[in-house]
Amino acid sequence: MNGNLEKKVTCYQVKVMGLGRAVIAEMRVEILEGGVKIASSKYSNMYYPSSDWSQADPLVQKVCSVVFEYAEEESTRFNRGDDVQ
């Protein structure tokens, strides 16, 4: 091994919980030495409409934006008494 360490973080799955109540990003961290994986771990990040997802994976940012915008529109329509589809 040449001692050249690299950290690789990948979002491998995004889940939407409830009707826009939360987004869960399933993440994988790999530590590579000279291009060879020597360690890995998985974790989850949960985002809510009030969360700051500006530093999240670009895919997570897009999903949060769409999901939470839709949920806000539906909530507004419901509160006005409009028919919710």
The first five atom37 places (N, CA, C, CB, O) and aatype in JSON, in Angstrom:
{
  "aatype": [12, 2, 7, 2, 10, 6, 11, 11, 19, 16, 4, 18, 5, 19, 11, 19, 12, 7, 10, 7, 1, 0, 19, 9, 0, 6, 12, 1, 19, 6, 9, 10, 6, 7, 7, 19, 11, 9, 0, 15, 15, 11, 18, 15, 2, 12, 18, 18, 14, 15, 15, 3, 17, 15, 5, 0, 3, 14, 10, 19, 5, 11, 19, 4, 15, 19, 19, 13, 6, 18, 0, 6, 6, 6, 15, 16, 1, 13, 2, 1, 7, 3, 3, 19, 5],
  "atom_mask": [
    [1, 1, 1, 1, 1],
    [1, 1, 1, 1, 1],
    [1, 1, 1, 0, 1],
    [1, 1, 1, 1, 1],
    [1, 1, 1, 1, 1],
    [1, 1, 1, 1, 1],
    [1, 1, 1, 1, 1],
    [1, 1, 1, 1, 1],
    [1, 1, 1, 1, 1],
    [1, 1, 1, 1, 1],
    [1, 1, 1, 1, 1],
    [1, 1, 1, 1, 1],
    [1, 1, 1, 1, 1],
    [1, 1, 1, 1, 1],
    [1, 1, 1, 1, 1],
    [1, 1, 1, 1, 1],
    [1, 1, 1, 1, 1],
    [1, 1, 1, 0, 1],
    [1, 1, 1, 1, 1],
    [1, 1, 1, 0, 1],
    [1, 1, 1, 1, 1],
    [1, 1, 1, 1, 1],
    [1, 1, 1, 1, 1],
    [1, 1, 1, 1, 1],
    [1, 1, 1, 1, 1],
    [1, 1, 1, 1, 1],
    [1, 1, 1, 1, 1],
    [1, 1, 1, 1, 1],
    [1, 1, 1, 1, 1],
    [1, 1, 1, 1, 1],
    [1, 1, 1, 1, 1],
    [1, 1, 1, 1, 1],
    [1, 1, 1, 1, 1],
    [1, 1, 1, 0, 1],
    [1, 1, 1, 0, 1],
    [1, 1, 1, 1, 1],
    [1, 1, 1, 1, 1],
    [1, 1, 1, 1, 1],
    [1, 1, 1, 1, 1],
    [1, 1, 1, 1, 1],
    [1, 1, 1, 1, 1],
    [1, 1, 1, 1, 1],
    [1, 1, 1, 1, 1],
    [1, 1, 1, 1, 1],
    [1, 1, 1, 1, 1],
    [1, 1, 1, 1, 1],
    [1, 1, 1, 1, 1],
    [1, 1, 1, 1, 1],
    [1, 1, 1, 1, 1],
    [1, 1, 1, 1, 1],
    [1, 1, 1, 1, 1],
    [1, 1, 1, 1, 1],
    [1, 1, 1, 1, 1],
    [1, 1, 1, 1, 1],
    [1, 1, 1, 1, 1],
    [1, 1, 1, 1, 1],
    [1, 1, 1, 1, 1],
    [1, 1, 1, 1, 1],
    [1, 1, 1, 1, 1],
    [1, 1, 1, 1, 1],
    [1, 1, 1, 1, 1],
    [1, 1, 1, 1, 1],
    [1, 1, 1, 1, 1],
    [1, 1, 1, 1, 1],
    [1, 1, 1, 1, 1],
    [1, 1, 1, 1, 1],
    [1, 1, 1, 1, 1],
    [1, 1, 1, 1, 1],
    [1, 1, 1, 1, 1],
    [1, 1, 1, 1, 1],
    [1, 1, 1, 1, 1],
    [1, 1, 1, 1, 1],
    [1, 1, 1, 1, 1],
    [1, 1, 1, 1, 1],
    [1, 1, 1, 1, 1],
    [1, 1, 1, 1, 1],
    [1, 1, 1, 1, 1],
    [1, 1, 1, 1, 1],
    [1, 1, 1, 1, 1],
    [1, 1, 1, 1, 1],
    [1, 1, 1, 0, 1],
    [1, 1, 1, 1, 1],
    [1, 1, 1, 1, 1],
    [1, 1, 1, 1, 1],
    [1, 1, 1, 1, 1]
  ],
  "atom_positions": [
    [[0.85, -1.18, 0.0], [0.0, 0.0, 0.0], [0.89, 1.24, 0.0], [-0.97, 0.0, 1.23], [1.94, 1.28, 0.65]],
    [[0.45, 2.25, -0.74], [1.29, 3.44, -0.89], [0.96, 4.55, 0.1], [1.16, 3.96, -2.28], [1.6, 5.6, 0.06]],
    [[-0.01, 4.36, 0.99], [-0.34, 5.35, 2.0], [-1.21, 6.49, 1.51], [0.0, 0.0, 0.0], [-1.5, 7.41, 2.28]],
    [[-1.62, 6.46, 0.26], [-2.48, 7.5, -0.3], [-3.94, 7.19, 0.04], [-2.29, 7.62, -1.84], [-4.56, 6.35, -0.6]],
    [[-4.48, 7.88, 1.07], [-5.85, 7.61, 1.51], [-6.83, 8.53, 0.82], [-5.96, 7.76, 3.02], [-6.56, 9.71, 0.58]],
    [[-7.99, 7.96, 0.5], [-9.06, 8.73, -0.14], [-10.38, 8.37, 0.54], [-9.13, 8.44, -1.69], [-10.64, 7.2, 0.83]],
    [[-11.2, 9.37, 0.79], [-12.53, 9.15, 1.36], [-13.56, 9.39, 0.25], [-12.79, 10.11, 2.6], [-13.55, 10.42, -0.41]],
    [[-14.44, 8.41, 0.07], [-15.46, 8.5, -0.98], [-16.83, 8.37, -0.32], [-15.25, 7.39, -2.08], [-17.13, 7.36, 0.32]],
    [[-17.68, 9.41, -0.48], [-19.02, 9.41, 0.1], [-20.02, 9.34, -1.05], [-19.27, 10.68, 1.0], [-19.97, 10.15, -1.97]],
    [[-20.94, 8.38, -0.98], [-21.91, 8.16, -2.04], [-23.32, 8.08, -1.45], [-21.59, 6.87, -2.82], [-23.54, 7.41, -0.44]],
    [[-24.25, 8.77, -2.09], [-25.66, 8.62, -1.74], [-26.2, 7.5, -2.62], [-26.47, 9.97, -1.94], [-26.25, 7.64, -3.84]],
    [[-26.6, 6.39, -2.02], [-27.03, 5.25, -2.82], [-28.55, 5.05, -2.83], [-26.37, 4.01, -2.32], [-29.06, 4.24, -3.6]],
    [[-29.27, 5.78, -1.97], [-30.73, 5.66, -1.97], [-31.34, 6.89, -1.3], [-31.18, 4.35, -1.26], [-30.81, 7.38, -0.3]],
    [[-32.46, 7.37, -1.86], [-33.2, 8.48, -1.28], [-34.64, 8.01, -1.1], [-33.12, 9.78, -2.17], [-35.26, 7.51, -2.04]],
    [[-35.17, 8.18, 0.11], [-36.54, 7.76, 0.41], [-37.36, 8.97, 0.83], [-36.56, 6.67, 1.53], [-36.87, 9.86, 1.53]],
    [[-38.62, 9.0, 0.39], [-39.56, 10.03, 0.82], [-40.52, 9.39, 1.81], [-40.33, 10.66, -0.41], [-41.15, 8.37, 1.51]],
    [[-40.62, 9.99, 2.98], [-41.47, 9.45, 4.03], [-42.72, 10.32, 4.17], [-40.71, 9.38, 5.38], [-42.64, 11.54, 4.21]],
    [[-43.88, 9.65, 4.24], [-45.12, 10.41, 4.36], [-45.33, 11.26, 3.11], [0.0, 0.0, 0.0], [-44.59, 11.13, 2.14]],
    [[-46.3, 12.08, 3.14], [-46.56, 12.96, 1.99], [-45.73, 14.23, 2.14], [-48.07, 13.31, 1.89], [-46.26, 15.31, 2.42]],
    [[-44.44, 14.08, 1.94], [-43.54, 15.22, 2.02], [-43.14, 15.6, 3.42], [0.0, 0.0, 0.0], [-42.7, 16.73, 3.64]],
    [[-43.26, 14.7, 4.36], [-42.91, 15.02, 5.74], [-41.41, 14.92, 6.0], [-43.65, 14.1, 6.69], [-40.87, 15.65, 6.82]],
    [[-40.73, 14.0, 5.3], [-39.29, 13.82, 5.51], [-38.66, 13.13, 4.3], [-39.04, 13.0, 6.8], [-39.32, 12.42, 3.56]],
    [[-37.37, 13.37, 4.13], [-36.57, 12.71, 3.11], [-35.39, 12.06, 3.83], [-36.09, 13.72, 1.98], [-34.72, 12.7, 4.63]],
    [[-35.16, 10.79, 3.52], [-34.04, 10.07, 4.12], [-33.03, 9.77, 3.02], [-34.52, 8.75, 4.83], [-33.37, 9.19, 1.99]],
    [[-31.79, 10.16, 3.27], [-30.69, 9.88, 2.34], [-29.83, 8.78, 2.94], [-29.85, 11.16, 2.05], [-29.26, 8.95, 4.01]],
    [[-29.73, 7.67, 2.24], [-28.88, 6.55, 2.66], [-27.5, 6.77, 2.05], [-29.49, 5.15, 2.21], [-27.36, 6.87, 0.83]],
    [[-26.5, 6.84, 2.9], [-25.15, 7.18, 2.47], [-24.17, 6.04, 2.73], [-24.67, 8.46, 3.18], [-24.36, 5.23, 3.64]],
    [[-23.12, 6.0, 1.92], [-22.05, 5.01, 2.09], [-20.72, 5.78, 2.08], [-22.08, 3.9, 0.95], [-20.48, 6.62, 1.21]],
    [[-19.87, 5.48, 3.05], [-18.53, 6.06, 3.11], [-17.54, 4.93, 2.89], [-18.27, 6.78, 4.48], [-17.62, 3.88, 3.52]],
    [[-16.62, 5.16, 1.97], [-15.55, 4.18, 1.72], [-14.21, 4.87, 1.91], [-15.67, 3.57, 0.29], [-14.02, 6.01, 1.49]],
    [[-13.29, 4.17, 2.54], [-11.92, 4.65, 2.67], [-11.08, 3.78, 1.74], [-11.4, 4.57, 4.18], [-11.06, 2.55, 1.84]],
    [[-10.4, 4.45, 0.83], [-9.57, 3.76, -0.16], [-8.1, 4.08, 0.1], [-9.97, 4.16, -1.6], [-7.75, 5.21, 0.43]],
    [[-7.27, 3.08, -0.04], [-5.82, 3.27, 0.03], [-5.24, 2.77, -1.28], [-5.19, 2.51, 1.26], [-5.27, 1.58, -1.6]],
    [[-4.7, 3.71, -2.02], [-4.16, 3.35, -3.34], [-5.22, 2.78, -4.26], [0.0, 0.0, 0.0], [-4.91, 1.92, -5.09]],
    [[-6.46, 3.23, -4.12], [-7.55, 2.77, -4.96], [-8.22, 1.49, -4.48], [0.0, 0.0, 0.0], [-9.18, 1.02, -5.1]],
    [[-7.74, 0.92, -3.38], [-8.28, -0.32, -2.83], [-9.11, 0.02, -1.58], [-7.13, -1.35, -2.48], [-8.63, 0.71, -0.69]],
    [[-10.35, -0.47, -1.54], [-11.21, -0.21, -0.39], [-10.67, -0.94, 0.83], [-12.67, -0.64, -0.67], [-10.47, -2.16, 0.81]],
    [[-10.42, -0.17, 1.9], [-9.92, -0.78, 3.13], [-10.95, -0.7, 4.26], [-8.62, -0.11, 3.55], [-10.81, -1.39, 5.27]],
    [[-11.97, 0.14, 4.09], [-13.02, 0.24, 5.11], [-14.25, 0.87, 4.47], [-12.55, 1.08, 6.34], [-14.15, 1.62, 3.5]],
    [[-15.43, 0.55, 5.02], [-16.66, 1.17, 4.54], [-17.68, 1.2, 5.67], [-17.22, 0.42, 3.31], [-17.61, 0.41, 6.61]],
    [[-18.62, 2.11, 5.55], [-19.66, 2.26, 6.54], [-20.88, 2.88, 5.87], [-19.17, 3.12, 7.74], [-20.75, 3.57, 4.86]],
    [[-22.06, 2.63, 6.45], [-23.29, 3.21, 5.94], [-23.95, 4.02, 7.05], [-24.25, 2.11, 5.41], [-23.83, 3.7, 8.23]],
    [[-24.65, 5.09, 6.65], [-25.4, 5.89, 7.6], [-26.54, 6.57, 6.87], [-24.48, 6.94, 8.31], [-26.58, 6.57, 5.64]],
    [[-27.45, 7.15, 7.62], [-28.6, 7.84, 7.03], [-28.65, 9.27, 7.54], [-29.91, 7.1, 7.36], [-28.32, 9.55, 8.69]],
    [[-29.08, 10.17, 6.67], [-29.4, 11.54, 7.05], [-30.88, 11.75, 6.81], [-28.53, 12.58, 6.26], [-31.41, 11.34, 5.77]],
    [[-31.56, 12.38, 7.76], [-32.98, 12.67, 7.6], [-33.16, 14.17, 7.48], [-33.81, 12.1, 8.79], [-32.6, 14.95, 8.25]],
    [[-33.96, 14.57, 6.49], [-34.22, 15.99, 6.24], [-35.72, 16.26, 6.35], [-33.7, 16.4, 4.83], [-36.55, 15.45, 5.93]],
    [[-36.05, 17.4, 6.94], [-37.43, 17.86, 7.11], [-37.6, 19.17, 6.34], [-37.79, 18.04, 8.62], [-36.6, 19.76, 5.92]],
    [[-38.84, 19.62, 6.14], [-39.02, 20.89, 5.43], [-38.23, 22.06, 6.05], [-40.49, 21.25, 5.41], [-37.83, 22.97, 5.34]],
    [[-38.02, 22.02, 7.35], [-37.28, 23.1, 8.02], [-35.77, 22.87, 8.04], [-37.78, 23.25, 9.44], [-35.03, 23.72, 8.54]],
    [[-35.3, 21.75, 7.52], [-33.86, 21.43, 7.53], [-33.09, 22.25, 6.51], [-33.64, 19.94, 7.27], [-33.65, 22.72, 5.52]],
    [[-31.8, 22.41, 6.76], [-30.9, 23.02, 5.79], [-30.23, 21.88, 5.02], [-29.82, 23.95, 6.48], [-29.37, 21.18, 5.56]],
    [[-30.62, 21.69, 3.78], [-30.03, 20.62, 2.96], [-29.09, 21.19, 1.9], [-31.14, 19.78, 2.29], [-28.77, 20.51, 0.92]],
    [[-28.66, 22.42, 2.08], [-27.81, 23.09, 1.09], [-26.45, 22.41, 0.9], [-27.6, 24.53, 1.49], [-25.83, 22.57, -0.15]],
    [[-25.98, 21.67, 1.9], [-24.69, 20.98, 1.78], [-24.86, 19.49, 1.47], [-23.89, 21.14, 3.07], [-23.87, 18.75, 1.43]],
    [[-26.09, 19.06, 1.26], [-26.36, 17.63, 0.98], [-25.94, 17.28, -0.44], [-27.86, 17.31, 1.18], [-25.65, 18.15, -1.26]],
    [[-25.91, 15.99, -0.72], [-25.66, 15.48, -2.06], [-26.61, 16.17, -3.05], [-25.84, 13.91, -2.11], [-27.77, 16.41, -2.71]],
    [[-26.15, 16.5, -4.26], [-27.01, 17.2, -5.23], [-28.34, 16.49, -5.5], [-26.27, 17.36, -6.53], [-29.36, 17.15, -5.68]],
    [[-28.35, 15.16, -5.54], [-29.6, 14.44, -5.74], [-30.54, 14.67, -4.56], [-29.33, 12.93, -5.91], [-31.74, 14.86, -4.76]],
    [[-30.01, 14.65, -3.35], [-30.83, 14.88, -2.16], [-31.41, 16.29, -2.19], [-29.99, 14.67, -0.87], [-32.58, 16.49, -1.84]],
    [[-30.61, 17.26, -2.6], [-31.09, 18.64, -2.7], [-32.28, 18.74, -3.66], [-29.96, 19.57, -3.17], [-33.27, 19.4, -3.36]],
    [[-32.17, 18.09, -4.8], [-33.26, 18.12, -5.79], [-34.52, 17.45, -5.24], [-32.83, 17.43, -7.09], [-35.62, 17.99, -5.38]],
    [[-34.36, 16.28, -4.62], [-35.51, 15.56, -4.08], [-36.18, 16.4, -2.99], [-35.07, 14.17, -3.53], [-37.4, 16.54, -2.98]],
    [[-35.39, 16.94, -2.07], [-35.96, 17.77, -0.99], [-36.72, 18.96, -1.57], [-34.85, 18.27, -0.04], [-37.82, 19.27, -1.12]],
    [[-36.15, 19.61, -2.54], [-36.79, 20.78, -3.13], [-38.15, 20.43, -3.72], [-35.89, 21.38, -4.21], [-39.13, 21.13, -3.47]],
    [[-38.2, 19.37, -4.5], [-39.45, 18.96, -5.14], [-40.47, 18.48, -4.11], [-39.18, 17.86, -6.17], [-41.62, 18.9, -4.13]],
    [[-40.05, 17.61, -3.22], [-40.96, 17.0, -2.24], [-41.53, 18.05, -1.3], [-40.24, 15.91, -1.45], [-42.74, 18.09, -1.06]],
    [[-40.67, 18.89, -0.75], [-41.15, 19.85, 0.23], [-41.95, 20.98, -0.41], [-39.97, 20.43, 1.0], [-42.86, 21.52, 0.21]],
    [[-41.63, 21.34, -1.65], [-42.44, 22.34, -2.36], [-43.84, 21.78, -2.62], [-41.75, 22.74, -3.7], [-44.83, 22.48, -2.42]],
    [[-43.92, 20.53, -3.05], [-45.21, 19.89, -3.29], [-46.01, 19.81, -2.0], [-45.01, 18.49, -3.89], [-47.21, 20.11, -1.99]],
    [[-45.37, 19.4, -0.9], [-46.06, 19.27, 0.38], [-46.6, 20.61, 0.84], [-45.12, 18.67, 1.44], [-47.7, 20.69, 1.39]],
    [[-45.84, 21.67, 0.63], [-46.28, 23.01, 1.03], [-47.48, 23.45, 0.2], [-45.13, 24.03, 0.87], [-48.43, 24.02, 0.73]],
    [[-47.44, 23.18, -1.11], [-48.58, 23.52, -1.98], [-49.83, 22.77, -1.55], [-48.25, 23.21, -3.45], [-50.92, 23.35, -1.49]],
    [[-49.7, 21.48, -1.26], [-50.85, 20.68, -0.85], [-51.4, 21.16, 0.49], [-50.46, 19.2, -0.78], [-52.61, 21.2, 0.7]],
    [[-50.51, 21.51, 1.4], [-50.93, 22.0, 2.71], [-51.7, 23.32, 2.56], [-49.7, 22.19, 3.63], [-52.71, 23.52, 3.22]],
    [[-51.22, 24.19, 1.7], [-51.88, 25.47, 1.46], [-53.26, 25.24, 0.85], [-51.04, 26.36, 0.54], [-54.24, 25.86, 1.27]],
    [[-53.34, 24.35, -0.13], [-54.63, 24.05, -0.76], [-55.6, 23.47, 0.25], [-54.44, 23.07, -1.93], [-56.78, 23.83, 0.25]],
    [[-55.12, 22.57, 1.11], [-55.98, 21.95, 2.11], [-56.49, 23.0, 3.1], [-55.21, 20.83, 2.86], [-57.67, 23.01, 3.45]],
    [[-55.61, 23.87, 3.55], [-55.99, 24.89, 4.52], [-56.98, 25.9, 3.95], [-54.77, 25.61, 5.01], [-57.77, 26.48, 4.69]],
    [[-56.94, 26.1, 2.62], [-57.9, 27.0, 1.96], [-59.24, 26.3, 1.72], [-57.33, 27.5, 0.63], [-60.24, 26.95, 1.44]],
    [[-59.25, 24.97, 1.84], [-60.48, 24.21, 1.6], [-60.63, 23.75, 0.17], [0.0, 0.0, 0.0], [-61.69, 23.25, -0.21]],
    [[-59.57, 23.89, -0.65], [-59.61, 23.4, -2.01], [-59.66, 21.88, -2.0], [-58.4, 23.91, -2.82], [-59.29, 21.25, -1.01]],
    [[-60.13, 21.3, -3.1], [-60.09, 19.85, -3.23], [-58.64, 19.42, -3.35], [-60.93, 19.37, -4.46], [-57.91, 19.9, -4.22]],
    [[-58.22, 18.51, -2.49], [-56.86, 17.99, -2.54], [-56.9, 16.69, -3.31], [-56.26, 17.78, -1.1], [-57.65, 15.78, -2.97]],
    [[-56.09, 16.6, -4.34], [-56.06, 15.41, -5.19], [-55.16, 14.37, -4.59], [-55.59, 15.76, -6.6], [-55.0, 13.29, -5.17]]
  ]
}
